[in-house]
Amino acid sequence: MNKKKWLTAILIIGVLAIAFFWGGNYQKSPNKVASNNVESQVVESDNTASNQNVDVEPTASSDAVTTEIATSATPSESAKPVETVTPTEEATPSETATATEAVKPTATPKPDSKAQPTATPKAAKTSVPETKATAKPVIKPDSKVATTETKQEPKKDKFLTDPVPSGKPKPVEWQDATVDKKKQLTATLSVSAATILDNMDIFNEDKLEVLPADGIIYKAQKVTFYEGESVFDVLLREMKKNKIHMEFSMTPIYNSNYIEGINNLYEFDAGELSGWMYKVNGWFPNYGSSRYVLKDGDVIDWVYTCDLGRDVGGYVATGGAQK
């Protein structure tokens, strides 16, 4: 009887001890702690999955997980509990993540911060060509404009006169000229129509009687003039003094008198390109004789051209290009 009582008491004590160990407040074993961590990690992964719009169904109770870990896993392997849990059927093993991987997306600003510097240099590189592209038109449109300006034809004055060559006298308007009759100067004057002799085939036969045999109308000789007088003034006075016919007309557009005929030899008497021209010191001015103010010692030659100045060397003065 005593033995039965003792066995019964020991059995009761054992049952109570087992109950105490299973449900009491004793310190849990490492495996039990690992199971609790697994549960919390599974919950976190479930929450992460729910945030990512993935429905994950629990596959086992916490007790089952604890039992599996207690029987098959060591404390060092407790960090990999999720590998034994299969999420939904749609997810593949490559798509499942550990508990630590689920936390990484919220704590990975470094890749983003690294991506920003890489984007910034690219923007800088694209902006560099833009500044270069905008800088080029500033230099090149300026050099092209300068080139076109230099290539433009020289501007004429208000009386349609081209710029006077360097070193040659500039025109003086006869209205602005001041004649000083107290100062007498000398010049050489001549008038010739010798070119007509070389173009008799186109010369007006009705004018043969007024054409000198040698073509010289007024021999080269010294004449006097007053300071400030023009080429036209000297010609007009000498033709009147020697009773030589002369006809002229004022041309306002050129602000000068135009010589139409001398000694009854007019323009167009030897072709449509014929007429009277003048030169001073061997140069054919590109403006009228009323605008050329003489200087002491000048040599004045009036010549008749049959080819718009080409036959006497004055083609440039008539607007032709210099060869």
Secondary structure, 3 states (H helix, E strand, C coil): CHHHHHHHHHHHHHHHHHHHHHHCCCCCCHHHHHHHHHHHHHHHHHHHHHHCCCCCCCCCCHHHHHHHHHHHCCHHHCCCCHHHCCCCCCCCCCCCCCHHHHHHHHHCHHHHHHHHHHHHHHHHHHHHHHHHHHHHHHHHHHHHHHHHHHHCCCCCCCCCCCCCCCCCCCCCCCCCCCCEEEEEEEEEEEEECHHHHHHCCCCCHHHHHHCCCCCEEEEEEEEEEEECCEHHHHHHHHHHHCCCCEEEEEECCCCEEEEEEECCEECCCCCCCCEEEEEECCECCCCCHHHCECCCCCEEEEEEECCCCCCCCCCHHHCCCCC
